C-alpha cells in the first residue's frame, strides 16, 4: 500500500483508532468475534487454504484423475514425469473455487467423501501442513493477547466467540495461568451466559481438536459447520436457533470487536445485519481490517485503488452499523488488543513505548548515533560466532548437513521515527560508513522478506526469490519484539534477525521443515540472540 502506511505505529496515531480503544476500554463488558486470521498466526490455514487442500484430495481420488494416473503408469500417456499432473490439480482447484465459491467448494468436498472420511480429511487438512513445519502448534501473539485481556477483565466481562475449529485460545488461557477447570469449550452457543464463572470459548462452527493436545479439557464433538447444508440445511433446528438467538441478543446489547475475520461467513453477516436496527446507540461494533491482506506480496496495486477499496469496505460496514478500523499490518491485530488492555489500565501507549525504545536503542548503539559504530562491530562479532555455531550444528545433524552451504546472520533494527528497518550488522560484512546501511520502508507491497516478516509478526521463509536477496538463495527471518516494562505480554516490535543460506529455497533453509524439533529450537535460539543484541549494552559472551 505504497504511500498509505506510516510504520507500525501509524494505525495507533489515527483518531478513529484512539477513539475506539478509549470507548472499548470504558465498557463494562465487550465481546470478541475471532476469525481464521488469529489461527493463521500459528501456521494453520485460512478458510480458502483449507478448502484448496481438501479439493486436492477430491481431485486425486476422482475418476478422471484416477484414469489419468492409470494411463501414466501404463505408458498410455508419456509426459516427462508424473509431476505433469500437478498443473491439472492446480487448474481443478482454481476452477472449482471460481465457479462455486467457498461454500460451494466446501459442499463439493463434503459430498465426495463418506462422513467419517470427510472428518478425517478435515482434521488432516487443518493440522498436517503446520505439523510438517514446526514441533508444536502454539498460540500466536493475538491468541495470547486475548487470553491476557480476558484474564485481566475476568470471565464475566469478556465474551469470546470464534468461527475457528482449533483450541488455540484455550491453550493461550492455560499458558496465561488459568486453571483447566476454569476453561470451558462450547460448540455452538450456550443457552445463556447468566452468572458466568468460567472462561467460555464459544465455537460457532464446532471443534476439531489437534490430535495430540488438550487431553485435560472436555472437548465437545459434532456440529461442524463448513458446507452449504451446514449453514442452510438446518436453519430451523434447535442448535441453529439457539446459536442465532444467542448471537443476536449479544450483538444487540454488547459492543464487540471482530478480529481476524474477513466477514465472508454467512452466519456472522446474518447476525450483524439482523442487529443493524438496534435501538441502543451505546452499542458499537468494530471490524479490524488488515491492509496487509488486501493484496498478495509482489502485487503492486495503486494507492488510489487501495484507498477506494478501504472506502468501499467502510461503506459496506456502515450498512451493518459496524465501524471499520483500517490497520495496515497483521502484527497490529495483537498490538490493538494489547493497547486495549493497557488503555483500561491507564498506561503508556504503543506510540510512546516505541519512541522510548528507539531512544534507548540510539543510546546503546543499536540505531545510528554516537555509540553506533562501536556497537556495530561487536554485534558483527556476535553474529559471526552464532553463524559458525549454527553451521556446526547443521554439520553434526545428518538431516540438515549440506557440504556446499554457507550461512550468515543479519541483524535489522526498527527505526520508528523513519518507519524503516535498518540493517545494522551482518556476520559476512563489516560496514565502514553509516551511509552504506541498507534500509527498507515498512510499507506495502513488500519487496523484502524481512519487511514482510516484521509486519506479519511471524517467522517466514523465502519461497519467492524476489523477496529474498541477490546474494543469498534462501532466508529464514525471525521478527524480534522486546519488553519495555513488567506487564505480561508487553512487547514492541524492535526488528528482526535473519539466517541466510547460499543454497536455493528447495535445498536451503526450507529443509528445516522436515526436522520440526531442530527448526523450533533454531527459532528460539535466534529470537533470544536478537533480543540480546537489540537491548543489551554489552554483547553476550
Residue pairs with C-beta under 8 A, 6 or more apart in sequence:
1 291
1 294
1 295
1 301
1 303
1 306
1 328
1 443
1 444
1 445
2 300
2 303
2 443
2 444
2 445
3 303
3 443
4 291
4 303
4 306
4 307
4 328
4 443
5 291
5 328
5 329
5 419
5 442
5 443
5 444
6 13
6 419
7 416
7 418
7 419
7 420
7 442
8 328
8 329
8 331
8 332
8 335
8 354
8 414
8 416
8 419
8 442
8 454
8 455
8 493
9 350
9 351
9 354
9 416
10 328
10 419
11 17
11 326
11 327
11 328
11 329
11 332
11 336
12 18
12 332
12 335
12 336
12 339
12 349
12 350
12 351
13 351
16 323
16 325
17 325
17 336
20 286
20 323
20 325
21 336
21 339
21 340
21 343
22 343
23 255
23 284
24 30
24 255
24 257
24 286
24 340
24 343
25 340
25 343
25 344
27 254
27 255
28 157
29 156
29 157
29 158
29 159
29 254
30 157
30 158
30 159
30 254
30 255
30 256
30 257
31 158
31 159
31 160
31 161
31 250
31 251
31 254
31 255
31 256
31 257
32 146
32 158
32 159
32 160
32 161
32 256
32 257
32 259
33 161
33 162
33 163
33 256
33 257
33 258
33 259
33 261
33 268
34 146
34 160
34 161
34 162
34 163
34 164
34 169
34 259
34 260
34 261
35 162
35 163
35 164
35 258
35 259
35 260
35 261
35 262
35 265
36 44
36 45
36 46
36 47
36 163
36 164
36 260
36 261
37 46
37 142
37 259
37 260
37 261
37 262
37 290
37 293
37 330
37 333
38 140
38 142
38 143
38 146
38 162
38 164
38 168
38 169
38 259
38 260
38 333
39 46
39 140
39 164
39 166
39 168
39 260
40 46
40 140
40 260
41 140
41 141
41 142
41 143
41 330
41 334
41 457
41 458
42 130
42 137
42 138
42 139
42 140
42 143
42 166
42 168
43 129
43 130
43 133
43 134
43 137
44 126
44 127
44 130
44 137
44 164
44 166
44 168
45 53
45 125
45 126
45 129
47 102
47 264
48 97
48 102
50 122
50 125
50 126
51 97
51 102
51 105
51 106
51 109
52 93
52 97
53 125
53 129
54 106
54 109
54 121
54 122
54 125
55 92
55 93
55 96
55 97
55 105
55 108
55 109
56 89
56 93
57 109
57 113
57 121
57 125
58 108
58 109
58 112
58 113
59 65
59 88
59 89
59 92
59 93
60 89
61 112
62 112
65 85
65 88
65 89
65 92
68 77
68 85
68 88
69 82
69 85
71 77
72 79
72 82
72 84
72 85
96 104
96 105
96 108
97 105
100 107
100 108
102 264
103 227
103 228
103 231
103 266
104 228
106 226
106 227
106 228
107 227
107 228
107 229
109 118
109 121
109 226
109 227
110 118
110 226
110 227
110 229
113 121
119 208
119 224
122 208
122 224
122 226
123 208
123 211
126 165
126 166
126 208
127 137
127 210
127 211
130 137
131 137
131 516
132 513
132 514
132 516
133 513
133 516
133 519
134 516
134 519
134 520
135 516
135 517
135 519
135 520
136 520
137 166
137 168
137 210
137 213
138 168
138 171
139 147
139 168
139 169
139 171
139 172
139 175
140 168
140 334
140 457
140 458
141 331
141 333
141 334
141 457
142 259
142 260
142 333
142 334
142 337
143 168
143 169
143 171
143 172
144 172
144 175
144 176
144 334
144 489
145 334
145 337
145 338
145 341
145 489
146 160
146 169
146 172
146 259
146 337
147 169
147 172
147 173
147 175
147 176
147 178
148 176
148 337
148 338
148 341
148 488
148 489
149 158
149 337
149 340
149 341
150 158
150 160
150 173
150 199
151 173
151 176
151 177
151 178
152 341
152 344
152 345
153 344
155 182
155 196
155 197
155 198
155 199
155 200
156 196
156 197
159 193
159 200
159 202
159 250
159 254
160 169
160 199
160 200
160 201
160 202
161 189
161 202
161 204
161 247
161 250
162 169
162 201
162 202
162 203
162 204
163 203
163 204
163 205
163 261
163 265
163 267
163 268
164 203
164 205
165 203
165 205
165 206
165 207
165 208
165 224
166 208
166 209
166 210
167 185
167 201
167 207
167 209
167 210
167 213
167 214
167 217
167 219
169 201
170 183
170 185
170 201
170 214
170 217
171 213
171 214
173 183
173 199
173 201
174 180
174 183
176 488
178 199
180 216
180 217
182 197
182 198
182 199
183 198
183 199
183 201
183 217
184 198
184 199
184 200
184 201
184 218
185 201
185 203
185 207
185 217
185 218
185 219
185 220
186 200
186 201
186 202
186 203
186 220
187 203
187 206
187 207
187 220
187 221
187 222
187 223
188 202
188 203
188 204
188 206
188 223
188 239
188 242
188 243
189 202
189 204
189 242
189 243
189 246
189 247
190 200
190 202
190 246
191 242
191 246
192 246
193 200
193 250
204 225
204 243
204 247
204 267
205 223
205 224
205 225
205 226
205 230
206 220
206 222
206 223
206 224
206 225
207 219
207 220
207 221
207 223
208 224
209 219
223 239
224 230
225 231
225 267
231 266
231 267
232 266
234 240
243 267
244 267
244 270
244 271
247 267
247 271
248 271
248 274
248 275
250 256
251 271
251 272
251 275
251 278
251 283
251 285
252 275
252 278
252 280
252 283
253 280
253 283
254 283
255 282
255 283
255 284
255 285
255 286
256 285
256 286
257 285
257 286
257 287
257 288
257 340
258 268
258 285
258 286
258 287
258 288
258 322
259 288
259 333
259 336
259 337
260 288
260 333
261 268
261 287
262 293
263 269
263 272
263 287
263 317
269 320
272 285
272 320
272 321
272 322
273 319
273 320
275 321
276 319
276 320
276 321
278 321
284 323
285 320
285 321
285 322
285 323
286 322
286 323
286 325
287 317
287 322
287 323
287 324
287 325
288 325
288 327
288 333
288 336
289 310
289 313
289 324
289 325
289 326
289 327
290 327
290 328
290 329
290 330
290 332
290 333
291 306
291 310
291 326
291 327
291 328
291 329
291 444
292 328
292 329
292 330
292 444
292 455
292 456
293 330
294 301
294 306
294 309
295 301
295 306
295 444
295 445
297 445
297 446
297 452
297 464
297 467
298 445
298 446
298 447
298 464
298 466
298 467
299 445
300 445
301 445
310 324
310 326
313 324
313 326
314 324
314 326
317 323
317 324
325 336
327 333
327 336
328 444
328 455
329 442
329 455
329 456
329 457
330 455
330 456
330 457
330 458
331 454
331 455
331 456
331 457
331 479
331 493
334 457
335 350
338 350
338 489
338 490
339 349
339 350
342 348
342 349
342 487
342 490
343 349
345 487
347 485
347 487
348 356
348 485
350 492
353 484
353 485
353 492
354 414
354 416
354 492
354 493
355 416
355 417
356 484
357 416
357 482
357 484
357 492
357 494
358 367
358 415
358 416
358 417
360 535
361 367
361 413
361 494
361 534
362 368
362 369
362 371
362 372
363 369
363 371
364 371
364 375
364 535
364 536
364 537
365 371
365 372
365 373
365 374
365 375
365 376
366 372
366 375
366 413
366 424
366 495
366 533
366 534
366 535
367 413
367 415
367 422
367 424
368 422
368 434
368 437
372 424
372 434
373 434
375 424
376 424
376 425
376 430
376 431
377 430
378 539
379 411
379 424
379 425
379 533
379 539
380 425
380 426
380 427
380 430
381 539
382 529
382 532
382 533
382 539
382 540
383 408
383 409
383 410
383 411
383 425
383 426
383 427
383 533
384 409
384 427
386 409
386 427
386 529
387 407
387 408
387 409
387 427
387 428
387 499
390 407
390 409
390 499
390 522
390 525
391 405
391 407
393 400
393 518
394 400
394 401
394 402
394 405
394 407
395 401
397 515
397 518
399 511
399 514
399 515
399 518
400 511
400 512
400 515
400 518
402 503
402 507
402 511
404 502
404 503
405 501
405 502
405 503
405 508
406 501
406 502
407 499
407 500
407 501
408 426
408 427
408 428
408 472
408 499
408 500
409 426
409 427
409 497
409 498
409 499
409 500
409 529
410 423
410 425
410 426
410 427
410 450
410 497
410 498
410 500
411 423
411 424
411 425
411 426
411 495
411 496
411 497
411 498
411 530
411 533
411 534
412 421
412 422
412 423
412 424
412 450
412 454
412 495
412 496
412 497
412 498
413 421
413 422
413 424
413 494
413 495
413 534
414 420
414 421
414 442
414 454
414 493
414 494
414 495
415 421
415 422
418 439
419 441
419 442
419 443
420 439
420 440
420 441
420 442
421 439
421 440
421 442
421 450
421 451
421 454
421 495
421 496
422 437
422 438
422 439
423 437
423 438
423 439
424 437
424 495
425 431
425 533
431 437
440 447
440 448
440 450
440 451
441 451
442 451
442 454
442 455
443 451
444 455
446 452
446 455
446 467
447 466
447 467
448 467
449 460
449 462
449 467
449 468
449 475
449 477
449 498
450 475
450 477
450 496
450 498
452 460
452 467
452 477
453 459
453 460
453 477
453 478
453 479
453 496
454 477
454 479
454 493
454 495
454 496
456 479
457 479
457 481
457 493
458 479
459 476
459 477
459 478
459 479
459 523
460 476
460 477
461 474
461 475
461 476
461 477
461 505
461 509
461 510
461 512
462 468
462 474
462 475
462 505
462 509
463 505
463 510
465 473
465 505
468 474
468 475
468 505
469 475
469 500
471 500
471 502
472 500
472 501
472 502
473 501
473 502
473 503
473 504
473 505
473 507
473 508
474 500
474 501
474 503
474 504
474 505
474 507
474 508
474 509
474 510
475 498
475 499
475 500
475 501
475 509
476 498
476 499
476 509
476 512
476 522
476 526
477 496
477 497
477 498
478 496
478 497
478 498
478 499
478 523
478 526
478 527
478 530
479 493
479 495
479 496
480 493
480 494
480 495
480 496
480 497
480 527
480 530
480 531
480 534
481 491
481 492
481 493
481 494
482 491
482 492
482 494
482 531
482 534
482 535
483 490
483 491
484 490
484 491
484 492
494 530
494 531
494 534
494 535
495 530
495 534
496 530
497 526
497 527
497 529
497 530
497 533
499 509
499 522
499 526
501 508
501 509
502 508
503 509
512 518
512 519
512 522
513 519
529 540
532 539
532 540
533 539
